[in-house]
Amino acid sequence: MIQDIAPHRYDVAYRMPEAGENDRMLIYNKGGLLCRVEEDSVSYPSVGAIAEVYPDIYKEAAFFFRIDDRNYFGLLNAEFGPMENYFFLPKEKLRSVRPIWKAFAGITGFQLHNWYAANRYCSSCRTKMQHHGRERALVCPDCGKIIYPQICPGVIVGVINKDRILMTKYAVSHSKFKKYALVAGYTEVGESLEDTVRREVMEEVGLKVKNIRYYKSQPWSFTDTLLTGFFCDVDGSPEIKMDEEELSAAEWFGRDEIPPERSEAEVSLTGEMIDAFLKNQI
């Protein structure tokens, strides 16, 4: 999956280092990431390269995280346009660029950038927020309110009926993703993850489920989500009653019928779970 970047090492521990010339910049504008793509290989500008056109970068660069021995920084509040040999790549394209560890860096930085941008001012008293200094948080110097990065819990559900798995497609009005996937949804206030599984399956396809079992989790920065994967079995009738507002398709597939146009295992938890079923590993 996209976060499985070994032998590279992702370190999100909060620091406040000064930006170095050879550190990397993750600069976002209108849903795009400033980068260079050559034969599907993505690269990001160095701090030194940005300094040539934006000298204040050494003062304004905000630390995001560290991969291996290199720090990655963002530019939070300044307008920045394309530069020579670099352009703004739409975030969804990060699903397909390689190497995957750089795609992971790009989309993870996008989540942090959006969080900082959405919380420039205190929602209680409208005072400009400040960096906490000791941890990844913003603090209001007036009323003391502290804000931490937003992470939305959600579930991916592989519903099994004997030797078949339920696969779905989103309705065009609900999502731009057009490939086959699995039942998925966000956890509501007061719900356990297992309750979310039961509710989402019932809402989307009208099925009761049992034997809910945990598979794996995945940070999914495309939607600020921490996804949790579960497999479960149909409890009772396997007749599908599809929510046509959210889905355009919901079908049972045997292992020899899995469609090729599905979520990719190298990137997503959904794709890995479909492959695990296909290879009879669950």
Secondary structure, 3 states (H helix, E strand, C coil): CCCCCCCCCEECCCCCCCCCCCCEEECEECCEEEEEEECCEEECCEHHHHHHHCCCHHHHEEEEEEECCEEEEEECCCCCCCCCCCEEEEHHHHHCCECHHHHHHHHHHHHHHHHHHHCCECCCCCCECEECCCCCCEECCCCCCEECCCCEEEEEEEEEECCEEEEEEECCCCCCCCCEECEEEECCCCCCHHHHHHHHHHHHHCCCEEEEEEEEEEEEHHHCEEEEEEEEEECCCCCCCCCCCCEEEEEEEEHHHCCCCECCCCCCHHHHHHHHHHCCCC
